Amino acid sequence: MYDPTTNLPFRNRDMSVADQKLNLISRIALIEDQEVLEAINQLIDLEEKATKTYAVSESERRAIERGMRDLEEGQTFSSEAAEQKIQEWLKKR
């Protein structure tokens, strides 16, 4: 869909998502510049990564729940004490 006065593609925000996709597909199909196509691929990759939902495993969920219970019960350490415990644990490995 082109604006007859400028011969440039319309950028109408009132277009449906389906129409916008079709418009992009037709415009991308005309691109011959490899660098531009790669830039479009990178943009799509970024969008996919940004919308990807992280799935928590069962063991991670249990660890989170255990940590939340510890917090509610006041079973916590200061950052310094936690760092010391971590260093001690690492020395044992």
Rosetta blueprint (number, residue, H / E / L):
1 M L
2 Y E
3 D E
4 P L
5 T L
6 T L
7 N L
8 L E
9 P E
10 F L
11 R L
12 N L
13 R L
14 D L
15 M L
16 S L
17 V H
18 A H
19 D H
20 Q H
21 K H
22 L H
23 N H
24 L H
25 I H
26 S H
27 R H
28 I H
29 A H
30 L L
31 I L
32 E L
33 D L
34 Q H
35 E H
36 V H
37 L H
38 E H
39 A H
40 I H
41 N H
42 Q H
43 L H
44 I H
45 D H
46 L H
47 E H
48 E H
49 K H
50 A H
51 T H
52 K L
53 T L
54 Y L
55 A L
56 V L
57 S L
58 E H
59 S H
60 E H
61 R H
62 R H
63 A H
64 I H
65 E H
66 R H
67 G H
68 M H
69 R H
70 D H
71 L H
72 E H
73 E L
74 G L
75 Q L
76 T L
77 F L
78 S L
79 S H
80 E H
81 A H
82 A H
83 E H
84 Q H
85 K H
86 I H
87 Q H
88 E H
89 W H
90 L H
91 K H
92 K H
93 R L
